[in-house]
Amino acid sequence: MHYDHYDHNELIAMITETSAVSFRQNLGEMLNQVQYRHDSVVINKDGKPVAALVDARLFERIRRMQGRFDALCQRIEAGFANVPETQGLAEIATVVKRERTRAHSSTKKR
């Protein structure tokens, strides 16, 4: 198992990674971890993450954020609907290059 720490309402919550088999065998314990300690569990299958068990409050926050993100994506898409894809990608590449140059030069000054 792998543990990662993050701050959640001033409590230290952990992210536990476990296999699907272990998850099935320890479901009750892991539900308690999530419900009472606000931990999260990442479930791996064949060594790859396939699902996560998270506190219901965190899940609701994620859902709200996803809704806002989707709305923002739609607004951006609508705003650039008349811009040809190649032009848009070229503009993005230019801005990324400029920002990387700016970030690199500000790092050198430190």
All heavy atoms as an XYZ file, in Angstrom:
887
protein
N       0.833     -1.181      0.000
C       0.000      0.000      0.000
C       0.877      1.244      0.000
O       1.934      1.258      0.565
C      -0.892      0.021      1.235
C      -2.052     -0.896      1.176
S      -3.114     -0.623      2.597
C      -3.947     -2.185      2.588
N       0.352      2.281     -0.624
C       1.055      3.557     -0.707
C       0.230      4.602      0.013
O      -0.978      4.645     -0.131
C       1.216      3.947     -2.181
C       1.638      5.354     -2.380
N       2.922      5.766     -2.158
C       0.962      6.452     -2.753
C       3.012      7.065     -2.409
N       1.819      7.487     -2.772
N       0.870      5.433      0.790
C       0.157      6.463      1.517
C       0.644      7.827      1.075
O       1.819      8.063      0.904
C       0.379      6.322      3.028
C      -0.136      5.019      3.565
C       0.722      3.971      3.829
C      -1.489      4.839      3.800
C       0.243      2.772      4.317
C      -1.983      3.657      4.287
C      -1.108      2.619      4.553
O      -1.590      1.442      5.031
N      -0.298      8.715      0.911
C       0.004     10.091      0.565
C      -0.807     10.955      1.515
O      -1.914     10.595      1.880
C      -0.403     10.362     -0.883
C       0.122     11.679     -1.398
O       0.981     12.284     -0.728
O      -0.314     12.101     -2.467
N      -0.277     12.066      1.947
C      -0.973     12.899      2.923
C      -1.422     14.195      2.272
O      -0.734     14.749      1.431
C      -0.037     13.236      4.096
C       0.345     12.037      4.887
N       1.332     11.171      4.480
C      -0.147     11.553      6.034
C       1.447     10.207      5.372
N       0.561     10.411      6.317
N      -2.579     14.672      2.684
C      -3.028     15.995      2.305
C      -3.864     16.549      3.430
O      -4.376     15.829      4.265
C      -3.788     15.992      0.980
C      -5.119     15.276      1.010
C      -6.293     15.979      1.222
C      -5.186     13.893      0.831
C      -7.510     15.321      1.262
C      -6.391     13.236      0.872
C      -7.551     13.948      1.076
O      -8.748     13.306      1.110
N      -3.983     17.871      3.453
C      -4.701     18.527      4.531
C      -6.179     18.599      4.182
O      -6.550     19.046      3.127
C      -4.126     19.931      4.734
C      -4.666     20.588      5.991
O      -5.147     19.889      6.889
O      -4.594     21.824      6.054
N      -7.044     18.150      5.070
C      -8.494     18.166      4.863
C      -9.136     18.607      6.167
O      -9.171     17.867      7.131
C      -8.970     16.757      4.471
C     -10.444     16.660      4.262
N     -11.041     17.107      3.114
C     -11.424     16.170      5.048
C     -12.341     16.879      3.200
N     -12.590     16.320      4.358
N      -9.629     19.847      6.187
C     -10.245     20.389      7.402
C      -9.335     20.240      8.621
O      -9.755     19.818      9.686
C     -11.597     19.735      7.678
C     -12.610     20.083      6.628
O     -12.506     21.115      5.984
N     -13.585     19.215      6.438
N      -8.079     20.550      8.430
C      -7.069     20.513      9.477
C      -6.773     19.106      9.985
O      -6.071     18.938     10.972
C      -7.446     21.440     10.631
C      -7.548     22.895     10.208
C      -7.902     23.807     11.359
O      -7.678     23.437     12.520
O      -8.391     24.906     11.093
N      -7.321     18.094      9.383
C      -6.999     16.719      9.726
C      -6.069     16.182      8.645
O      -6.113     16.605      7.507
C      -8.266     15.850      9.762
C      -9.319     16.227     10.793
C     -10.560     15.369     10.574
C      -8.780     16.004     12.200
N      -5.247     15.230      9.005
C      -4.410     14.597      8.009
C      -5.176     13.405      7.451
O      -5.478     12.462      8.170
C      -3.055     14.143      8.599
C      -2.281     15.333      9.144
C      -2.240     13.386      7.574
C      -1.862     16.347      8.107
N      -5.518     13.478      6.186
C      -6.211     12.382      5.521
C      -5.202     11.668      4.635
O      -4.256     12.264      4.143
C      -7.365     12.920      4.687
N      -5.421     10.399      4.454
C      -4.493      9.611      3.657
C      -5.167      9.119      2.389
O      -6.382      8.931      2.360
C      -3.982      8.408      4.441
C      -3.039      8.772      5.549
S      -2.167      7.345      6.196
C      -3.488      6.522      7.063
N      -4.357      8.900      1.395
C      -4.797      8.235      0.180
C      -4.126      6.878      0.188
O      -2.899      6.784      0.186
C      -4.413      9.033     -1.077
C      -5.079     10.407     -1.049
C      -4.826      8.254     -2.325
C      -4.615     11.324     -2.156
N      -4.928      5.845      0.230
C      -4.427      4.482      0.262
C      -4.620      3.858     -1.108
O      -5.689      3.993     -1.698
C      -5.207      3.646      1.304
O      -5.098      4.277      2.567
C      -4.673      2.238      1.390
N      -3.608      3.203     -1.602
C      -3.743      2.442     -2.836
C      -3.814      0.968     -2.475
O      -3.040      0.492     -1.643
C      -2.560      2.691     -3.763
C      -2.580      4.067     -4.380
C      -1.569      4.202     -5.498
O      -1.629      3.436     -6.471
O      -0.702      5.081     -5.352
N      -4.743      0.268     -3.102
C      -4.917     -1.146     -2.819
C      -5.359     -1.880     -4.081
O      -5.862     -1.261     -5.018
C      -5.945     -1.339     -1.682
O      -5.952     -2.702     -1.277
C      -7.334     -0.929     -2.098
N      -5.172     -3.179     -4.086
C      -5.629     -3.981     -5.222
C      -7.131     -4.211     -5.110
O      -7.707     -4.116     -4.027
C      -4.904     -5.327     -5.245
O      -5.334     -6.127     -4.160
N      -7.748     -4.551     -6.231
C      -9.177     -4.833     -6.233
C      -9.497     -6.010     -5.313
O     -10.504     -5.991     -4.591
C      -9.651     -5.113     -7.660
N      -8.645     -7.017     -5.296
C      -8.860     -8.187     -4.439
C      -8.830     -7.773     -2.971
O      -9.722     -8.115     -2.193
C      -7.810     -9.284     -4.726
C      -7.887    -10.400     -3.710
C      -7.965     -9.817     -6.146
N      -7.812     -7.013     -2.585
C      -7.700     -6.551     -1.206
C      -8.864     -5.636     -0.841
O      -9.390     -5.685      0.273
C      -6.371     -5.826     -1.007
O      -6.262     -5.333      0.299
N      -9.292     -4.822     -1.787
C     -10.424     -3.932     -1.544
C     -11.674     -4.738     -1.214
O     -12.381     -4.445     -0.252
C     -10.658     -3.031     -2.758
C     -11.829     -2.109     -2.600
C     -11.747     -1.004     -1.778
C     -13.023     -2.360     -3.266
C     -12.823     -0.149     -1.620
C     -14.100     -1.511     -3.111
C     -14.009     -0.404     -2.289
N     -11.943     -5.780     -2.014
C     -13.111     -6.629     -1.756
C     -13.014     -7.287     -0.377
O     -13.998     -7.363      0.349
C     -13.242     -7.702     -2.837
C     -13.879     -7.215     -4.108
C     -14.265     -8.356     -5.026
N     -13.153     -9.225     -5.392
C     -12.363     -9.054     -6.444
N     -12.565     -8.029     -7.245
N     -11.399     -9.895     -6.703
N     -11.824     -7.734     -0.029
C     -11.637     -8.423      1.244
C     -11.761     -7.486      2.442
O     -12.098     -7.916      3.544
C     -10.269     -9.117      1.275
C     -10.160    -10.263      0.301
C      -8.727    -10.774      0.180
O      -7.774    -10.118      0.597
N      -8.583    -11.950     -0.424
N     -11.467     -6.215      2.249
C     -11.433     -5.253      3.355
C     -12.427     -4.111      3.168
O     -12.214     -3.018      3.689
C     -10.016     -4.685      3.492
C      -9.002     -5.758      3.778
O      -9.050     -6.392      4.824
N      -8.104     -6.008      2.835
N     -13.499     -4.364      2.447
C     -14.453     -3.303      2.121
C     -14.968     -2.571      3.355
O     -14.970     -1.344      3.397
C     -15.630     -3.866      1.314
C     -16.731     -2.868      0.954
C     -16.167     -1.726      0.129
C     -17.849     -3.570      0.213
N     -15.387     -3.289      4.376
C     -15.924     -2.648      5.585
C     -14.928     -1.718      6.238
O     -15.258     -0.581      6.602
N     -13.695     -2.182      6.372
C     -12.644     -1.360      6.980
C     -12.378     -0.114      6.147
O     -12.212      0.989      6.679
C     -11.365     -2.185      7.119
C     -10.193     -1.412      7.673
C      -8.900     -2.220      7.648
O      -8.961     -3.461      7.736
O      -7.841     -1.581      7.527
N     -12.343     -0.289      4.831
C     -12.049      0.858      3.962
C     -13.202      1.850      3.946
O     -12.976      3.057      3.885
C     -11.686      0.370      2.575
C     -10.356     -0.353      2.598
S      -9.754     -0.732      0.978
C      -8.320     -1.720      1.428
N     -14.434      1.366      4.013
C     -15.575      2.286      4.133
C     -15.461      3.111      5.403
O     -15.735      4.316      5.398
C     -16.892      1.506      4.130
C     -17.380      1.029      2.771
C     -18.579      0.102      2.939
C     -17.719      2.187      1.868
N     -15.044      2.472      6.496
C     -14.846      3.210      7.751
C     -13.757      4.255      7.616
O     -13.890      5.381      8.118
C     -14.528      2.253      8.897
C     -15.741      1.487      9.363
O     -16.872      1.912      9.158
N     -15.509      0.334      9.972
N     -12.653      3.919      6.949
C     -11.564      4.883      6.727
C     -12.091      6.107      6.000
O     -11.766      7.239      6.354
C     -10.461      4.264      5.859
C      -9.487      3.389      6.564
C      -8.436      2.900      5.575
O      -8.560      1.808      5.055
N      -7.449      3.715      5.317
N     -12.887      5.873      4.980
C     -13.407      6.972      4.168
C     -14.450      7.767      4.949
O     -14.421      8.997      4.961
C     -13.987      6.424      2.839
C     -14.738      7.501      2.085
C     -12.871      5.846      1.984
N     -15.364      7.072      5.613
C     -16.449      7.747      6.309
C     -15.979      8.523      7.531
O     -16.369      9.672      7.731
C     -17.512      6.738      6.730
C     -18.703      7.383      7.417
C     -19.769      6.372      7.804
O     -19.572      5.170      7.681
N     -20.892      6.871      8.274
N     -15.140      7.928      8.349
C     -14.794      8.542      9.631
C     -13.487      9.324      9.617
O     -13.341     10.288     10.367
C     -14.761      7.481     10.740
C     -16.099      6.815     10.916
C     -16.269      5.472     10.607
C     -17.199      7.541     11.361
C     -17.510      4.861     10.761
C     -18.444      6.944     11.511
C     -18.589      5.602     11.209
O     -19.829      5.009     11.345
N     -12.541      8.908      8.797
C     -11.256      9.612      8.754
C     -11.126     10.472      7.507
O     -10.138     11.172      7.339
C     -10.110      8.602      8.817
C     -10.064      7.891     10.147
C      -8.869      7.011     10.379
N      -7.990      6.772      9.275
C      -7.237      5.679      9.130
N      -7.276      4.739     10.038
N      -6.444      5.533      8.099
N     -12.103     10.393      6.619
C     -12.109     11.168      5.379
C     -10.921     10.829      4.487
O     -10.444     11.666      3.724
C     -12.193     12.667      5.648
C     -13.340     13.024      6.523
N     -14.658     12.946      6.107
C     -13.388     13.419      7.825
C     -15.444     13.288      7.098
N     -14.713     13.582      8.152
N     -10.435      9.585      4.606
C      -9.373      9.117      3.728
C      -9.971      8.789      2.365
O     -11.187      8.777      2.191
C      -8.711      7.853      4.291
C      -7.932      8.116      5.571
O      -7.727      9.285      5.918
O      -7.529      7.128      6.212
N      -9.119      8.521      1.405
C      -9.530      8.078      0.082
C      -8.806      6.779     -0.223
O      -7.703      6.545      0.270
C      -9.181      9.124     -0.980
O      -9.858     10.336     -0.713
N      -9.422      5.954     -1.045
C      -8.826      4.676     -1.432
C      -8.801      4.601     -2.954
O      -9.832      4.758     -3.605
C      -9.635      3.481     -0.867
C      -9.013      2.163     -1.304
C      -9.736      3.556      0.652
N      -7.625      4.391     -3.507
C      -7.471      4.184     -4.945
C      -7.385      2.680     -5.156
O      -6.563      2.004     -4.545
C      -6.209      4.899     -5.492
C      -5.995      4.569     -6.960
C      -6.313      6.391     -5.284
N      -8.240      2.175     -6.035
C      -8.309      0.738     -6.280
C      -7.610      0.427     -7.592
O      -7.961      0.982     -8.637
C      -9.775      0.263     -6.314
C     -10.459      0.657     -5.000
C      -9.860     -1.239     -6.538
C     -11.846      1.144     -5.160
N      -6.598     -0.441     -7.508
C      -5.811     -0.826     -8.675
C      -6.224     -2.207     -9.168
O      -6.551     -3.086     -8.374
C      -4.317     -0.865     -8.329
C      -3.789      0.494     -7.948
O      -4.112      1.497     -8.566
N      -2.978      0.544     -6.907
N      -6.200     -2.356    -10.459
C      -6.438     -3.655    -11.081
C      -5.305     -3.872    -12.063
O      -5.037     -3.006    -12.902
C      -7.790     -3.662    -11.798
C      -8.209     -5.013    -12.297
C      -9.630     -4.947    -12.821
C     -10.060     -6.315    -13.280
N     -11.421     -6.255    -13.836
N      -4.644     -4.979    -11.933
C      -3.458     -5.257    -12.746
C      -2.426     -4.144    -12.619
O      -1.768     -3.760    -13.583
C      -3.838     -5.463    -14.220
C      -4.763     -6.650    -14.424
O      -4.608     -7.659    -13.697
O      -5.660     -6.571    -15.294
N      -2.323     -3.586    -11.408
C      -1.321     -2.564    -11.122
C      -1.670     -1.165    -11.608
O      -0.877     -0.239    -11.449
N      -2.861     -0.973    -12.176
C      -3.251      0.340    -12.698
C      -4.486      0.842    -11.954
O      -5.412      0.074    -11.693
C      -3.571      0.243    -14.187
C      -2.369     -0.139    -15.010
C      -2.735     -0.264    -16.466
C      -1.484     -0.697    -17.229
N      -1.794     -1.432    -18.417
N      -4.526      2.143    -11.623
C      -5.697      2.680    -10.924
C      -6.932      2.636    -11.820
O      -6.881      3.050    -12.979
C      -5.307      4.117    -10.592
C      -4.146      4.440    -11.446
C      -3.509      3.160    -11.857
N      -8.035      2.090    -11.281
C      -9.272      1.985    -12.061
C     -10.458      2.671    -11.387
O     -11.460      2.957    -12.031
C      -9.635      0.510    -12.362
C      -8.596     -0.125    -13.268
C      -9.798     -0.303    -11.095
N     -10.373      2.911    -10.083
C     -11.475      3.544     -9.362
C     -10.950      4.135     -8.066
O      -9.828      3.847     -7.651
C     -12.563      2.508     -9.062
N     -11.801      4.963     -7.448
C     -11.441      5.546     -6.157
C     -12.677      5.605     -5.278
O     -13.782      5.848     -5.758
C     -10.858      6.941     -6.342
N     -12.471      5.379     -4.005
C     -13.519      5.515     -3.002
C     -13.178      6.759     -2.199
O     -12.100      6.849     -1.606
C     -13.547      4.280     -2.092
C     -14.607      4.247     -1.004
C     -16.007      4.222     -1.613
C     -14.395      3.040     -0.109
N     -14.078      7.741     -2.248
C     -13.825      9.011     -1.560
C     -15.005      9.359     -0.670
O     -16.128      8.897     -0.891
C     -13.545     10.172     -2.546
C     -12.306      9.913     -3.370
C     -14.743     10.433     -3.437
N     -14.761     10.193      0.297
C     -15.778     10.720      1.190
C     -16.881     11.386      0.354
O     -16.609     12.045     -0.643
C     -15.080     11.728      2.111
C     -16.026     12.494      2.979
O     -16.350     11.988      4.057
O     -16.423     13.592      2.565
N     -18.128     11.218      0.760
C     -19.264     11.753      0.009
C     -19.192     13.272     -0.148
O     -19.563     13.812     -1.196
C     -20.578     11.354      0.676
N     -18.674     13.977      0.872
C     -18.543     15.443      0.750
C     -17.521     15.814     -0.310
O     -17.730     16.748     -1.084
C     -18.163     16.061      2.090
C     -19.299     15.989      3.117
C     -18.894     16.597      4.429
N     -17.726     15.851      4.931
C     -17.006     16.181      5.972
N     -17.287     17.268      6.651
N     -15.995     15.441      6.361
N     -16.415     15.084     -0.349
C     -15.404     15.343     -1.375
C     -15.966     15.033     -2.757
O     -15.757     15.786     -3.705
C     -14.152     14.508     -1.112
C     -13.044     14.593     -2.159
C     -12.577     16.029     -2.370
C     -11.876     13.701     -1.756
N     -16.700     13.944     -2.876
C     -17.309     13.596     -4.158
C     -18.246     14.702     -4.636
O     -18.238     15.074     -5.806
C     -18.061     12.267     -4.044
C     -18.699     11.848     -5.325
C     -17.932     11.423     -6.401
C     -20.078     11.874     -5.459
C     -18.528     11.040     -7.592
C     -20.677     11.492     -6.650
C     -19.900     11.071     -7.720
N     -19.035     15.261     -3.727
C     -19.945     16.339     -4.104
C     -19.172     17.566     -4.565
O     -19.549     18.222     -5.540
C     -20.863     16.692     -2.925
C     -22.004     17.593     -3.307
C     -22.848     17.075     -4.464
O     -23.149     15.872     -4.514
O     -23.204     17.894     -5.339
N     -18.061     17.877     -3.895
C     -17.215     19.002     -4.341
C     -16.656     18.740     -5.732
O     -16.615     19.634     -6.580
C     -16.056     19.224     -3.356
C     -16.474     19.869     -2.059
C     -15.297     20.080     -1.125
N     -14.268     20.891     -1.744
C     -12.969     20.817     -1.434
N     -12.549     19.983     -0.505
N     -12.091     21.586     -2.030
N     -16.226     17.512     -5.978
C     -15.680     17.152     -7.290
C     -16.760     17.318     -8.361
O     -16.495     17.852     -9.437
C     -15.122     15.711     -7.272
C     -13.875     15.634     -6.387
C     -14.825     15.213     -8.680
C     -13.420     14.221     -6.058
N     -17.970     16.864     -8.055
C     -19.073     16.999     -9.021
C     -19.347     18.459     -9.333
O     -19.572     18.828    -10.488
C     -20.331     16.325     -8.489
C     -20.263     14.825     -8.564
C     -21.497     14.164     -8.039
N     -22.687     14.684     -8.682
C     -23.908     14.313     -8.368
N     -24.100     13.423     -7.417
N     -24.954     14.822     -8.984
N     -19.365     19.320     -8.310
C     -19.603     20.749     -8.548
C     -18.482     21.339     -9.397
O     -18.727     22.117    -10.323
C     -19.733     21.500     -7.228
C     -21.064     21.306     -6.543
C     -21.295     22.311     -5.410
N     -20.187     22.436     -4.482
C     -20.046     21.702     -3.373
N     -20.939     20.798     -3.057
N     -19.021     21.900     -2.582
N     -17.237     20.978     -9.083
C     -16.105     21.485     -9.843
C     -16.172     21.000    -11.285
O     -15.869     21.751    -12.212
C     -14.792     21.067     -9.189
C     -14.533     21.785     -7.881
S     -13.059     21.179     -7.036
C     -11.795     21.758     -8.128
N     -16.572     19.747    -11.490
C     -16.691     19.213    -12.843
C     -17.733     19.996    -13.634
O     -17.529     20.329    -14.791
C     -17.072     17.726    -12.814
C     -17.178     17.102    -14.191
C     -15.843     17.019    -14.901
O     -14.886     16.533    -14.336
N     -15.783     17.503    -16.136
N     -18.842     20.323    -12.984
C     -19.878     21.116    -13.649
C     -19.365     22.487    -14.058
O     -19.622     22.951    -15.180
N     -18.627     23.147    -13.164
C     -18.069     24.468    -13.494
C     -17.022     24.351    -14.594
O     -16.940     25.195    -15.490
C     -17.481     25.116    -12.249
C     -18.546     25.534    -11.249
C     -18.036     26.465    -10.173
N     -16.886     25.971     -9.457
C     -16.909     25.485     -8.224
N     -18.044     25.410     -7.561
N     -15.819     25.071     -7.633
N     -16.206     23.302    -14.541
C     -15.184     23.089    -15.564
C     -15.834     22.858    -16.926
O     -15.416     23.439    -17.933
C     -14.299     21.902    -15.188
C     -13.240     21.590    -16.199
C     -12.094     22.366    -16.281
C     -13.384     20.533    -17.075
C     -11.112     22.099    -17.216
C     -12.408     20.243    -18.013
C     -11.276     21.032    -18.087
N     -16.880     22.026    -16.962
C     -17.581     21.766    -18.220
C     -18.186     23.044    -18.798
O     -18.105     23.299    -19.999
C     -18.673     20.710    -18.031
C     -18.111     19.320    -17.771
O     -16.904     19.090    -18.041
O     -18.877     18.459    -17.286
N     -18.791     23.868    -17.926
C     -19.372     25.132    -18.376
C     -18.293     26.058    -18.930
O     -18.482     26.707    -19.970
C     -20.124     25.808    -17.231
N     -17.148     26.109    -18.273
C     -16.044     26.939    -18.754
C     -15.545     26.450    -20.108
O     -15.317     27.246    -21.018
C     -14.896     26.938    -17.741
C     -13.638     27.705    -18.124
C     -13.939     29.178    -18.355
C     -12.573     27.532    -17.057
N     -15.418     25.148    -20.254
C     -14.979     24.582    -21.539
C     -15.953     24.948    -22.655
O     -15.535     25.280    -23.771
C     -14.831     23.066    -21.441
S     -13.400     22.546    -20.490
N     -17.237     24.898    -22.363
C     -18.240     25.257    -23.370
C     -18.132     26.724    -23.760
O     -18.255     27.066    -24.940
C     -19.643     24.933    -22.859
C     -19.935     23.455    -22.789
C     -21.260     23.152    -22.117
O     -21.949     24.041    -21.612
N     -21.625     21.873    -22.099
N     -17.889     27.595    -22.765
C     -17.740     29.024    -23.070
C     -16.508     29.267    -23.917
O     -16.535     30.066    -24.869
C     -17.670     29.831    -21.772
C     -19.025     29.936    -21.104
C     -19.084     30.755    -19.834
N     -18.077     31.765    -19.647
C     -17.490     32.017    -18.470
N     -17.825     31.333    -17.389
N     -16.590     32.957    -18.360
N     -15.420     28.598    -23.595
C     -14.188     28.753    -24.383
C     -14.411     28.225    -25.796
O     -14.028     28.872    -26.787
C     -13.004     28.035    -23.702
C     -12.631     28.760    -22.411
C     -11.811     27.931    -24.642
C     -11.634     28.013    -21.539
N     -15.035     27.064    -25.891
C     -15.313     26.481    -27.206
C     -16.179     27.411    -28.052
O     -15.908     27.628    -29.233
C     -16.018     25.139    -27.023
C     -16.224     24.374    -28.302
C     -16.860     23.024    -28.055
O     -16.436     22.318    -27.122
O     -17.798     22.682    -28.811
N     -17.213     27.991    -27.454
C     -18.091     28.906    -28.179
C     -17.333     30.156    -28.611
O     -17.523     30.659    -29.723
C     -19.289     29.290    -27.305
N     -16.450     30.639    -27.748
C     -15.683     31.843    -28.070
C     -14.696     31.645    -29.205
O     -14.331     32.595    -29.897
N     -14.256     30.413    -29.407
C     -13.282     30.131    -30.458
C     -13.875     29.304    -31.593
O     -13.147     28.738    -32.401
C     -12.068     29.404    -29.873
C     -11.195     30.307    -29.048
C     -11.399     30.435    -27.677
C     -10.184     31.046    -29.646
C     -10.609     31.277    -26.923
C      -9.387     31.894    -28.897
C      -9.600     32.018    -27.525
N     -15.205     29.254    -31.674
C     -15.879     28.418    -32.677
C     -15.504     28.806    -34.100
O     -15.448     27.945    -34.986
C     -17.390     28.490    -32.487
N     -15.233     30.082    -34.344
C     -14.924     30.539    -35.704
C     -13.439     30.589    -36.010
O     -13.041     31.048    -37.075
C     -15.548     31.922    -35.935
C     -17.061     31.864    -35.847
O     -17.674     30.880    -36.248
N     -17.666     32.904    -35.301
N     -12.611     30.135    -35.086
C     -11.161     30.136    -35.296
C     -10.758     28.767    -35.835
O     -11.059     27.744    -35.225
C     -10.417     30.426    -33.970
C      -8.914     30.359    -34.172
C     -10.829     31.777    -33.418
N     -10.078     28.735    -36.994
C      -9.627     27.449    -37.529
C      -8.698     26.743    -36.536
O      -7.914     27.381    -35.832
C      -8.875     27.821    -38.805
C      -9.364     29.183    -39.169
C      -9.735     29.849    -37.870
N      -8.789     25.412    -36.480
C      -8.026     24.641    -35.508
C      -6.530     24.894    -35.612
O      -5.856     25.090    -34.606
C      -8.309     23.149    -35.682
C      -7.608     22.291    -34.647
C      -7.935     20.816    -34.787
O      -8.803     20.454    -35.584
O      -7.293     20.023    -34.075
N      -5.993     24.928    -36.822
C      -4.547     25.132    -36.975
C      -4.126     26.497    -36.438
O      -3.084     26.620    -35.805
C      -4.112     24.999    -38.448
O      -4.916     25.866    -39.259
C      -4.261     23.572    -38.935
N      -4.953     27.508    -36.656
C      -4.651     28.840    -36.136
C      -4.705     28.840    -34.616
O      -3.825     29.399    -33.950
C      -5.633     29.872    -36.692
C      -5.387     31.285    -36.171
C      -6.450     32.268    -36.644
O      -7.213     31.984    -37.560
N      -6.503     33.420    -36.008
N      -5.715     28.218    -34.052
C      -5.835     28.155    -32.594
C      -4.658     27.433    -31.961
O      -4.095     27.888    -30.961
N      -4.263     26.294    -32.535
C      -3.121     25.547    -32.008
C      -1.828     26.351    -32.122
O      -0.991     26.311    -31.223
C      -2.991     24.204    -32.732
C      -4.108     23.199    -32.437
C      -3.966     21.971    -33.319
C      -4.120     22.817    -30.971
N      -1.666     27.091    -33.222
C      -0.475     27.929    -33.386
C      -0.442     29.033    -32.333
O       0.614     29.323    -31.761
C      -0.446     28.532    -34.791
N      -1.598     29.640    -32.059
C      -1.662     30.685    -31.034
C      -1.335     30.114    -29.652
O      -0.604     30.733    -28.876
C      -3.045     31.340    -31.019
C      -3.301     32.228    -32.223
C      -4.692     32.836    -32.224
O      -5.307     32.932    -31.132
O      -5.156     33.224    -33.295
N      -1.856     28.933    -29.371
C      -1.563     28.287    -28.087
C      -0.078     28.003    -27.969
O       0.535     28.270    -26.935
C      -2.389     26.994    -27.937
C      -3.866     27.345    -27.745
C      -1.880     26.152    -26.767
C      -4.793     26.156    -27.853
N       0.531     27.468    -29.017
C       1.961     27.162    -29.004
C       2.785     28.427    -28.759
O       3.764     28.403    -28.006
C       2.373     26.490    -30.302
N       2.390     29.530    -29.371
C       3.098     30.799    -29.186
C       3.025     31.270    -27.738
O       4.032     31.663    -27.146
C       2.511     31.878    -30.120
O       2.660     31.447    -31.476
C       3.199     33.212    -29.934
N       1.837     31.212    -27.153
C       1.661     31.661    -25.774
C       2.429     30.748    -24.813
O       3.079     31.218    -23.875
C       0.156     31.723    -25.408
C      -0.035     31.959    -23.924
C      -0.530     32.801    -26.221
N       2.368     29.442    -25.045
C       3.096     28.501    -24.183
C       4.591     28.784    -24.235
O       5.263     28.834    -23.202
C       2.778     27.037    -24.582
C       3.743     26.065    -23.921
C       1.339     26.689    -24.228
N       5.114     28.978    -25.434
C       6.551     29.260    -25.585
C       6.920     30.550    -24.855
O       7.926     30.598    -24.139
C       6.912     29.362    -27.063
C       8.381     29.591    -27.303
C       8.695     29.632    -28.789
C      10.179     29.871    -29.002
N      10.520     29.925    -30.423
N       6.095     31.586    -25.014
C       6.375     32.871    -24.362
C       6.355     32.714    -22.842
O       7.234     33.219    -22.146
C       5.350     33.915    -24.814
C       5.575     35.281    -24.187
C       4.622     36.343    -24.710
N       3.238     35.952    -24.536
C       2.296     36.068    -25.475
N       2.582     36.572    -26.660
N       1.055     35.703    -25.233
N       5.369     31.996    -22.301
C       5.271     31.811    -20.857
C       6.414     30.958    -20.313
O       6.931     31.221    -19.230
C       3.922     31.198    -20.478
C       2.776     32.184    -20.607
C       2.985     33.427    -19.750
O       3.261     33.284    -18.543
O       2.875     34.546    -20.291
N       6.822     29.953    -21.061
C       7.955     29.137    -20.616
C       9.237     29.950    -20.599
O      10.054     29.816    -19.687
C       8.112     27.913    -21.521
C       7.070     26.864    -21.253
C       7.277     25.643    -22.099
N       6.300     24.627    -21.738
C       5.904     23.663    -22.537
N       6.399     23.568    -23.759
N       5.013     22.783    -22.142
N       9.400     30.797    -21.582
C      10.580     31.672    -21.625
C      10.551     32.630    -20.440
O      11.559     32.829    -19.767
C      10.613     32.460    -22.948
O      10.665     31.534    -24.031
C      11.816     33.382    -23.013
N       9.374     33.210    -20.166
C       9.229     34.135    -19.046
C       9.500     33.421    -17.722
O      10.232     33.925    -16.872
C       7.827     34.733    -19.029
C       7.633     35.813    -17.977
C       6.179     36.255    -17.861
N       5.280     35.185    -17.449
C       5.175     34.701    -16.202
N       5.939     35.180    -15.245
N       4.327     33.745    -15.913
N       8.952     32.239    -17.552
C       9.160     31.487    -16.315
C      10.623     31.098    -16.154
O      11.172     31.167    -15.050
C       8.273     30.238    -16.300
N      11.258     30.709    -17.243
C      12.669     30.322    -17.190
C      13.543     31.513    -16.817
O      14.450     31.388    -15.986
C      13.097     29.732    -18.531
C      14.519     29.296    -18.573
N      14.949     28.183    -17.884
C      15.607     29.808    -19.196
C      16.261     28.034    -18.097
N      16.667     29.014    -18.881
N      13.252     32.683    -17.402
C      14.071     33.856    -17.105
C      13.844     34.334    -15.672
O      14.761     34.813    -15.019
C      13.807     34.970    -18.098
O      12.489     35.451    -17.979
N      12.617     34.200    -15.156
C      12.383     34.621    -13.765
C      13.038     33.643    -12.775
O      13.436     34.037    -11.693
C      10.892     34.753    -13.477
O      10.259     33.500    -13.503
N      13.172     32.386    -13.153
C      13.857     31.398    -12.315
C      15.343     31.710    -12.263
O      15.975     31.576    -11.208
C      13.631     29.963    -12.857
O      12.242     29.732    -12.916
C      14.283     28.943    -11.974
N      15.919     32.124    -13.363
C      17.344     32.456    -13.408
C      17.676     33.644    -12.519
O      18.755     33.720    -11.963
C      17.771     32.791    -14.851
C      18.040     31.593    -15.692
C      18.530     32.080    -17.046
C      19.233     31.001    -17.805
N      19.755     31.476    -19.073
N      16.744     34.598    -12.381
C      16.989     35.819    -11.613
C      17.059     35.556    -10.112
O      17.573     36.357     -9.368
C      15.902     36.847    -11.902
C      15.958     37.402    -13.296
C      14.830     38.373    -13.545
C      14.846     38.866    -14.979
N      13.741     39.763    -15.257
N      16.536     34.438     -9.662
C      16.518     34.152     -8.220
C      17.837     33.768     -7.680
O      18.777     33.418     -8.036
C      15.542     33.019     -7.917
C      14.129     33.425     -8.156
C      13.208     32.292     -7.802
N      11.917     32.541     -8.412
C      10.902     31.722     -8.308
N      11.003     30.629     -7.649
N       9.778     31.994     -8.878
